[in-house]
Amino acid sequence: MTKLVTEDDLTRARIDPAFRQQFLAENLDRLLEALKKIRDADEQNADTARQLREGADLAVQLADLLQGSDLGPRAA
């Protein structure tokens, strides 16, 4: 079973920079694994494509946060 994020995790991530870095990295890994499973699934449809796009966008946001560029939306 997947470990869910708790309120305690979120609170600690807000106040502890080292924990926040680890927290973001672990959740980025979890997201990428989930995207891989969706991509490799036998059944592909419009929902699958949408989920992959949304997941990729979220992965970019998490990567930006990890790199310290959490200043808002990415410029085109």
Secondary structure, DSSP 8 states (H G I E B T S, - for coil): ------HHHHHHHHH-HHHHHHHHHHHHHHHHHHHHHHHHSS---HHHHHHHHHHHHHHHHHHHHHTT--SSS---
